[in-house]
Each structure stands twice: as structure tokens, then as C-alpha cells.
Amino acid sequence: MTQPTQLSSRFLCTMRIRVSDSYIMNDVPTGKRRRVDIFDGGEVDGPLLKGRILPGGSDTLLTRNDTSLTPDVRLVIKTDDGSLILVTYKGVRHGPPEVMDRIAKGEDVDPTEYYLRNAPFFETNSTKYDWLNKVVSIGIGRREADSAVYDVHEIL
């Protein structure tokens, strides 16, 4: 039997996404609650990608019937050299109810106490960043009082 291929990755960047407003819709057909977070910007910093997150992105976060959360995000990065990159991702966040309550209250919670992962995909017409159109990446996240923060790694 052939051994499984080892997973390897390289660090792309850290994305810090600032949330400015949230709107709640309870008892939606797809789950218990839909929260729509509106972004007012943020920062992207890493060895392969630097810039800022433009205001106006959003997360249509779904609380599923099993109480886990499914982020569904659209945002735009403007790189330090002026290129635009559309980022879309879905993910999963779950943890013990008391930990999830603390996060919902805006407390800083150690990210080892819960699970927050996403799968960002990139779209750009920039020749410099064209390679991003062809990668799969994983974000390892944490929720802070006014921001979602992800360390994004390209899967090699």
C-alpha cells in the first residue's frame, strides 16, 4: 500500500479583519441564526502578501443546528503596490458553549480553546499576484473583540 503524501505548506500572510457592524437574523431556514458582519477594513502582512483590506466586505456567519458556525466571507485586499485581490472563504468555528459565549461577548479567548479554520481563495488580474489564482490555502483563525485574525498558509 502506498503511503499518504505528507501535507506541507508555506506561510503567506496574516489577515486582520476589523468588524464595524453586525446584524442578526434568528431562525433562518438554513440554521439557528444568521449574523451579518460588515467590515470596515483591516491589514494584511506577511512575507508574500502585504496591503490593506478595503472597507465594505462582509461575513454572513451561519449558526448551524449543531451550534457550530460557518463563516462565508467576501473581501478585497489592496496590496502595497496597488493591486486588487478578491478573497472569498468559508470555514468552521466551534468550541465548548462557555467558550463560544465568551467570544460572542467580545472577550479575548485563547485560540487553543476553540477551532477556527477557513479555506481562502484568491482572484486577481495582477500579473505579480497571478500565482494566487492557482493555490489552495488554509487560514488558522482567532476572534478578537473587534477583529477576526487569520494566519493564511498555502497548501503545497
Rosetta blueprint (number, residue, H / E / L):
1 M L
2 T L
3 Q L
4 P L
5 T L
6 Q L
7 L L
8 S L
9 S E
10 R E
11 F E
12 L E
13 C E
14 T E
15 M E
16 R E
17 I E
18 R E
19 V E
20 S E
21 D E
22 S E
23 Y E
24 I E
25 M E
26 N E
27 D E
28 V E
29 P L
30 T L
31 G E
32 K E
33 R E
34 R E
35 R E
36 V E
37 D E
38 I E
39 F E
40 D E
41 G E
42 G E
43 E E
44 V E
45 D E
46 G L
47 P L
48 L L
49 L L
50 K L
51 G E
52 R E
53 I E
54 L L
55 P L
56 G L
57 G L
58 S E
59 D E
60 T E
61 L E
62 L E
63 T E
64 R L
65 N L
66 D L
67 T L
68 S L
69 L E
70 T E
71 P L
72 D E
73 V E
74 R E
75 L E
76 V E
77 I E
78 K E
79 T E
80 D L
81 D L
82 G L
83 S L
84 L E
85 I E
86 L E
87 V E
88 T E
89 Y E
90 K E
91 G E
92 V E
93 R E
94 H E
95 G L
96 P L
97 P H
98 E H
99 V H
100 M H
101 D H
102 R H
103 I H
104 A H
105 K L
106 G L
107 E L
108 D L
109 V L
110 D L
111 P H
112 T H
113 E H
114 Y L
115 Y E
116 L E
117 R E
118 N E
119 A L
120 P L
121 F E
122 F E
123 E E
124 T L
125 N L
126 S L
127 T L
128 K L
129 Y L
130 D H
131 W H
132 L H
133 N H
134 K H
135 V L
136 V E
137 S E
138 I E
139 G E
140 I E
141 G E
142 R E
143 R E
144 E L
145 A L
146 D L
147 S E
148 A E
149 V E
150 Y E
151 D E
152 V E
153 H E
154 E E
155 I E
156 L L
